[in-house]
Amino acid sequence: PREAPRAGEGARSMIDCAITLPDNLNRTLPIPVEHANVELFWSRCRINPSGCWLWSNHLDKGGYGSFRIDRWPYRAHRVAYTLTYGAIPSGLQLDHLCRNRACVRPCHLEPVTPRVNNARSRG
């Protein structure tokens, strides 16, 4: 979760800070895809000559796409996987086999352990 501002660092009250939610778009909670605007989601993808389906809407600082469902942001690649294959297995992360964080093509995503994901991202 975000830290409360220190004295003199902005005008937010402690009430604002108490209800501020974490900035973790990689949340492990089930993604409520039954509430997603599926047509809108897929319309935000652009096919790249490399075969990737690139997210054409908002990308975060890390290069991951973001998509809102019921006003909550979720990483776009996680939504794409869930729409196509169902829930991401508990304890696993999605690895971009294409090494492109903006890619949301489901067949380019593989559920792996955090250890495997980290090892692949370094290698």
N, C-alpha and C positions, 0 to 999 in steps of 0.2 A: 504494500500500500504506500501511497504517497506520504511523506512526512508532513507534519503540520508546519506552517511557516513560522520562522523565528520572528521575534518582535521587530517591527519595522519592515518586514518583508512582504508587503502587500496588504490589502484591506480585507482579506477573507476572515470571517469570524471562525471561532472554534466549532460552531455548528456546521459551517460549510465543510470544514476539514473532517468532521466526524462522519459525514455522509459521502465523502469522496471515495470512489471505488478505485481499486488498483488499475494500473495501466497495462495489465497483462492480457494481451490479445490472444495469447497462446493458452488460454484457460483450458482446463481439462474437463470442465463440466460438459454434459451432452449439449450438442448444438441443436437448438429447436428448429430444425429445417422445415418442419411442418408449417411454420409461420413465415418462411422465407418466400420472397417474390422470386421464384425460380427463373422466370423469363427475364427479369431485370438482371439477375446474377449472371446468367450466361451471356447476356447482351454486352456485358462489360469485358468480355474476353476477346482478344485479337490473336488470330493464328499467325505465328511466326514461321518463316521459311525453315527454321531448324526443327519444327514440329511442336514447339512449345505453344501453349495457349496462355498468352501474357495478359495479366490483369491490367486493364486500361484506366482504371479509376485510381483512387488514392493508394499510394504506397507509403509505408512508414519509413523511418530513418534506416531501418535494416533492409529495406527493399521488398518487404512482404506486403501483399495486398490486404485491404481491409474492407469488410462488408458488414453492414448493420442488419440485424434481425431484431425486431421489437425494440428498436433504439439502442441495442447493445452491439458493440463492435466485435467482430470475430475475424480471425485471419482467413483470407479468401481461399487459400489452398486447403484449409481444414474444412471449410464449407463445401468446396468442390468434392473432396473425398467423401464426406458424409452424405452428400446428395447422391453420389454414384454407388458407393459400396456399403453405406451404413456407418454406424458409430466407429470411431477410431478406438481400437482396442485399448483398454485401461493400461496405463503405465507406459504406453508407447508414444513416440513422436513420429511425425511424418518427415521423411527424408526426401528431398528433391533429387531424384536420380539424374536429372539434367543439370543440376547445380545452379539453377536459375530460380531465385527466390520469388520472382514475380510470376512464375509459371503456376497455373492452376489445373493443368491437364491431369486428370485422375490417374492415368497409367504412368505418369512421371513421378508419382508419389508412392512411397513405400513405408508402411509402419515398421519402425525399428525401435530398439531400446535407446535411451539417451546416450549411452556409452558408444553404441555403433554410430549414431548420428554425429556425435562429436568427433569420433575418429575419422569418419568419412569427410567431414567438413575441413579437417586439417590436411587430409591426404590428397 
